[in-house]
Amino acid sequence: MAKKFTGELAKKRKRRMVGLLDSDPRRLQLEAEWQDEDNRKLVLLFEHYGTPFGNFPRLCLAMAEDFVPGFQDAKASGRPEKWNAWVAGVLVVEMERKIVKGDATKGISWAATQLAKQPHWKAFIEVRDGKGTLGPNPAEVLRTKYTEWKSKKFAKVLRDSYGYHLVNDDVAGWEKLAYDLVRNPITQ
């Protein structure tokens, strides 16, 4: 996708013409003015692309990435992945907050059922069929994802984040973060 240029880079330069009857000093003066304008705009172009001045190969590549399809990354096809490490990590923490150790009636399945009733989880696992319906068993979706993700390293990162909030007596801060991550997942 092409970048938007601003300032002097967004303005077209005046038409450059040397008159047939212009003297050599006038022609040299015009060429010097044009050279100064080009040099100023080149400096701005390097700045615009965040490239060190004088590194023309890097500038060319940066511009090619913007304008030449052969230098651009292909877009991912299909629907974006819904379950990413952030959402799955939040799910692991929220499930573990609900599970009551030692109480067989309040284990993983019970916790999944409780989370599936919460509006933000319900909206997240909603099937996008145009009717706004849920799958056959939303709690089973959460239970399966919990089992899949509970041993992964990123789940530990989110557990540590929850622990930080807990130690700092900021469980409300964790709950806001968790809610935001489920409602507006970070896309990679």
N, C-alpha and C positions, 0 to 999 in steps of 0.2 A: 504494500500500500504506500502510495506516495506521501511524503511529508508535506505539511503545509509550510510554505515559506512566508516570512514576515519581514517588515522593514524594507531595506533597500533590495533585498533578494526577491521581494514580491513585486517590485516595480520593473516594468520593461524599460530598457535603456532607449534613449533617443536614437533615431535613425542616424547611422554614421555614413556621411557622404563627404567626399572632397569635391569641391567644384572644379570644373574643367579649367577655369580661369584663376583658381587660387594659386598664390605664389608658393614656392618651396618652404619659406619660413612658416607660412600659415598652415600648410599641410603637416609640417613637423610638429607645430603646436597642437593641432587637432589629434595627431597620433599619440602625442605625449599625454593629452587629457584622457583619451580613450584607454591608454595603458594604465594610468592612475586609477580610473574607474574600475577597470578589470581587476587590478591588484587589490583594491578595497573590497570588492565583491568576493574575490577568492579567499581573503582572510575571513570574511563573514561566512562563506560556505564551509570552510574548515571548522569554524566555531559551531556552526549549525549542526554538523555531523559529529562533533565531539572528537575530532581527529587532530593530532598535532600538526601544526602548520608545516607544510613542505612534504608531508607523507602522502604523496600523490597516489601510490598504489592503494593505500587504505581508504582514501577519499573515493577513489574509483569504485572500490568494492562496496563501500557504504551506499553510494549512489546507485550502483547496479542492484543492490538488494531492494531499493525503493522502486526502481523503474523497469528492471529487466526480469520477466517471469522466470527465466532460467536460473536466477540467483535468489529466488524467493522460496521460502519453505512451503511445502504443500500443506493445505489446511486438513485437519483431521476430519475424516468422513464419519457420518453417522451421528447419533445422539451423543452429547457429552456424557462422560462417565459420571454417574450419580454418586456412587459410594467411593469416596476417596479416603485417604488416610485421616484427614481431619474429622470428617463425619463419623467414621468408624471408631476413631479414638474417643470421641465424645460419647458414642454409644456404649463403649466398653465401660467408661467411667460411670455413666448414668445407670447402667445395669448393675454395676458393683455397688453403687450407692443404694439401690433398691433391695438387693439380695440380703436376706437376713440369715447370717451364718447360724447353723444349728437348728433352724426351723425349716423342716422339709416342705412345708406348705408355702414357704416364701423363698423359693429358689429361683433358678434361671427362667423357667417358664412363667412363673408368677410375675417376675420383674419385667419380662418382655410384654406380658399382657398389660401391666400398668403403664409402661411407656407408650404402647400402641394406642392408648386412650388419650394421650396428651396431644393437643391440637398441632403442635409443630412437628412431632414425629408422624402423626397421622397424615399431615399434608406432605411430608417428605416421602413417605412410602406409597402415596396415592398412585394408582395406575393412570397413566396419561392416555386414556382411551376416549377422551372427549366427554365422558359421562361423569368423571370425577369419582369413580368407584375405587374401592380398595380391592386388593387381591383376596384370595380365599381366606387367608389367615394372616393379617398384618403382624400379629405377635410372633408367628412362626418366622416371618422374614427377619424380624429383629433378633430373635433367638439364634437363627442360623448365622447372621452376620456377627453377632457377639462371639459365637463359638469359633468362627473363622478368624477373627481379629484379636481375640483376647491375649494371645501369646506373641503378637508382633511387637517389634521395637517401638513403633509409633504409638501404640497403646500406652506404653510406659511413659512416653513423653507427655501424653495428656494426663496420665495418672499423676505424674510429678507436678503438672500445672495445677491440677485440682488440689494436690497436697499443699502447694504454695498458697493457694487461696484459703485453704482450711487453716493453716498455721497463722496466717495473717488475719484471721477472723473475717474473711471476705467471701463467704460462700455465695452471697448474692452476686458478686462480681463473676464468679465461676458460672453461675446459672445464666447470667446475661451472655457471657462468652459462648457457652454451650448452645443457648437458644439462637444466637446470631449465626453460629457456624452451621447449624442444622437448617435454618431458614434461608441463609445466603451462603451456600458452600463455597469455599475457596477453590477456584479452578486452577489447575496446574498447566 
